[in-house]
């Protein structure tokens, strides 16, 4: 399954990559390497016992982020990777996470754009690895409703943030998942798997998808996509439903119409079918009305409201599904977003859940040498819907993340980085853990950056 998914995605991306006789392709390579040290009171957010609130540990930290951007007129592609590793001086051993993604787009004509995406990530859920710095704190991808013909080049960073046409004429190209248009900021990257934090459970997440958009008229456009995503949990026992591997098949379709030069309205319909190794299936349908407005030269507002219909074990549940984002993204010196969402999702623990998020991210370049960033996110995952587990009583789980970081440029390619963060979460059995982390390191930047 994993090989077929990646092969199909890479084949689709290869067909879109800038190429061909006479094609003028601009290549933009980049690499950042950050190395340093850290102290964490609970690096895996384990409650009590070994690795819990009883004491922390010092560690060395390594964070590597290569990327390659290809620009070829009407075609673009971004290939990016991440690798992070922590080696602890006592108690915790070592831990690593890694991932790779490819995002390719092609404008077929002034009206039509297609895209292909593929991504793989392997990491310990809740591990406190890597550096969250002003340079790598990515802006969330916000679903716009513009009708322009530009081609977006920002790769998606997780499974499921939509394919809507971007505000200001940029076609959104992030991967499609079960939440097609929800701009949820989740620095932890765990999404619905909050309940597995503290178990040092590794999750391998693989996704591949295709997207497309078409401008019907100067005032209206349509967009859609198909996606397959698979999550596996090495070493887990699917019989007890603690962490069941699953595969999701997702699709969405949307329509938007410009009301004025500053606002648009539309609808988005998505469907998801997830098959779990534990022996049950989940279906999620999320029809919603979407709205986007440019408030000023610096601020944009996007929102969506509709229903989230979940069917699991022959039981159906309907919730109110909403999302909203307020973003400042046009300034080169200051960027930030405030987001909120309540959506149905699937998780390796308990199947269908309802996830609520409130998030904030803000970064600023103070001058040519100093920059800083602040991020925070609160996530709440409901109790398992429809009583999936006959063994476990899966209650609700919560996770709070916050981080403040600064960077000081020391030379053309070298910077000093530092940050402090706080996390608090509870997993199965309502066990609560807290983590305070401080990091200090050096970042080497090579290549060209957009």
Secondary structure, 3 states (H helix, E strand, C coil): CHHHHHHHHHHHHHHHCCCCCCCCCEEEEEEEEEEEEEEECCCCCCCCCCCCCCCCEEEEEEEEEEEEEEEECCEEEEEEEEEEEEEECCCCCEEEEEEEEEEEEEECCCCEEEEEEEEEEEEECCCCCCCCCCCCCCCCCCCCCCCCCEECCCCCCCCCCCCCEECCCEECCCCCCCCCCCCCCCCCCCHHHHHHCCCCCEEEEEEEEEEEEEEEECCEEEEEEEEEEEEECCCCCHHHCCCCCEEEEEEEEEEEEECCCCEEEEEEEEEEEEEECCCCEEEEEEEEEEEEEECCCCEEEEEEEEEEEEEECCEEEEEEEEEEEEEECCCCCEEEEEEEEEEEEEECCCEEEEEEEEEEEEEEECCCCEEEEEEEEEEEECCCHHHCCCCCCCCCEEEEEEEEEEEEECCCCEEEEEEEEEEEEECHHHCEEEEEEEEEEEEEEEECCC
